[in-house]
């Protein structure tokens, strides 16, 4: 099983779409709200090198933004 984490924030329509995509494909994920979790925000910026949401990690791979094709490939969704 792949380890999936989504870094999101309230009021982010692309975040909602990515979560719906993951839910639709029954992908279990951990959600980190960067507006209320400063440790998650710091990891997003300093470790993952991203400054936008959604950012999704699949194991060690980082997907920034609304890139459903890359998520399909990394999650092996056909």
N, C-alpha and C positions, 0 to 999 in steps of 0.2 A: 504494500500500500504506500502511496506517495504522501509525503507531508506537505500540506497546502495551508498557507497563511495568506489572508487578504488584509492589507492595510487600507483602511477606509476612513471616511468621516461623514457626519450627517450632512444632508443636502447635496450629496454627490450622486447625480443620476447614473453616471457610468459605473459607480460602485454597486448600485442596486442591480444593474443589468448583469454585471459579472457574478454577483451572488445568486441571482436567478439562474444564470447559466450553470453554475456549480450545483445548485440545488436540483435543477432539471436532470442533470447527469448523475445525481446521487453521489457527488463528491463531498466527502467530509472535509471540513476546513475549520481553521481557527480564525476568528475575526479580531483585528486590533484596531480600535478607534483612536486615531492619532490626535483627535481633538481633546480627549480626556486622559490618554495614556502617554505621558511624556517619554517614558522609556521606549515605547513603540515608535513614537515620532523620531526620537534620536536614532534608533536603529534604522528606520527608514532612510533618514538623511545621511548618517555617517557610515553605516555599514553597507547598506544596499545601494547607496548613491542615487537615491530618488528624491524628488521633491514634489511628487504629485500622487494623487489617488485616482483610481485604485492602483495599487502595486501588489502583485501576487507573487509569492514564492512557491515553487514546486520543487521540493527537495532543495537543491542549491541554486536552481535557476530562478532568475528574476524576470518577471513580466511587468512592464510599466505601461499603464494606460489600458485602453480598451482593445486588447489584442486577442480576440477569441480564437483566431486561427493558431496562434502560438500556444495558447492554453490547450487547445485540442491536441496538438502535436505532443506537448509535454505530458499530458494526462492520458495519451493514447486513446482518445475518443474517436470513434469512426462514424 
